[in-house]
Structures are given as structure tokens and as C-alpha cells.
Amino acid sequence: MHYQLYYWPMIQGRGEYVRLALEDVGADYTDVARAKGGTGAMMKMMDAHKGTPPFAPPFLKAGQLLIGQTANILLYLGARHGLAPKAEGGKLWVHQLQLTIADFVLEIHDTHHPLGPSLYYEDQKAPAKKRTEEFWKSRVPKYLGYFEDLVRANGGGFVTGRRLTYADLSLFQIVEGLRYAFPKRMAAFEKKVPRLIALRDRIAERPNIKAYLASPRRIPFNEEGIFRCYKALDL
């Protein structure tokens, strides 16, 4: 199967969680919008008024299927490529974890855009600082503590036990993103989640992921994506 991934070509964003899964399993895929005319093709698909048009990227074309929403795409890929348990209960459990990660991703985004994405960061600096303080005081410990506890309780190297799932790949991206956006705060917090950091390190050494991270396919973090580094928020 040759996959076509549709996502904005200048950022990692939510598309990166799909890219990591595709890269880890060595899937044959095209990152469509990064090629000439690709962004236009992506917009045309979203503007369709028939069939099953996606609301927003990322979305994945797999044969005749057009699948939108990051967690939904990963649910599909996990079942096809061994990145999720085969039993229905296990499959739904990993999907549930991914939906929890999606909730956290939204909270991360809202640290720098608490009043809404249509405004510039410069228009909401004071609310962003207040939101970031609350984020690191209560939300980061709640979310990362939850996943830290799961790794410990399940007795393996990964969040559900001894086998890697797409949720582990997404947690790798969460750690990497927080390190970029909040280097000082994250460095201080990492000692509280040692198992999660060890999980991140195991992911980074997986051959396909290691090769991907060193390749031009990995778009660098920047101040247009979800994880943004503003010094005023990292005190």
C-alpha cells in the first residue's frame, strides 16, 4: 500500500504523529503538500462537497479510503502495521491513550494562544504567560504523571507494556516538543518522569526513527507549529 499523507508542509504539527508511525514501520508514503502543487491539491480535497471530505489536515489517503483526524489515522495504521494490539480491547485502549494525548496537544498549543488561534502571540502575551504558569503547575504533572504511572505499572519499556504502540511514538514527540518549547521548565521537570524519558530514549534509537530524525523529512521545530519557543514563557 502506498499512502498519501496530507498536511501543511512547513510545520510538524499534528501531522508529525502520523509521520512517526509511517516512518517507524517503513511504510511507503508521500508527504503530498511538500511537493509542487501539493498544498493546492490538499485544499481542493478539503473543499469537496461530496463523498467524505476531511475537515482539516492531517488526513491520509489509503487506497479508496480517505481518513481524517490524527487519532483516527493512527487507529487505522496501528491495526495494519502492528502498532496496536490485535484484540479489540487493547486496540481501543491504545486509541483512548492517543485521544488523551490529543487533549494534551491542544493544551500545549493554548499556552501561547490562550485567546484563540486567529490572534497573534504578540496580541495575547499576558494571557499566554498566565496560561503557561497554570499549564506547568497542574496540567503537565497531571498528563505526564499519568503516562509515567502507566509505564511503571505495566512493567515494560513502553506505555502499554513490552510492545511498542503508536501511542509511544506520540509520547516521544510530546517530550521532544516540550524540550524545544520550554527547555528550562522541561529540564527541571524531567526528573519527575524518568520512565517516560527512558521511553523517549528508546524510541530515538529505533533504526527507522533514528534515520528519520537525521533526514530532511523531519521538519525542524519552529514558531509556526504547536510547540513554540518563547523565552517569556520559559522562565
Order of alpha helices (4+ residues) and beta strands (2+ residues): beta-alpha-beta-alpha-beta-beta-alpha-alpha-alpha-alpha-alpha-alpha-alpha-alpha
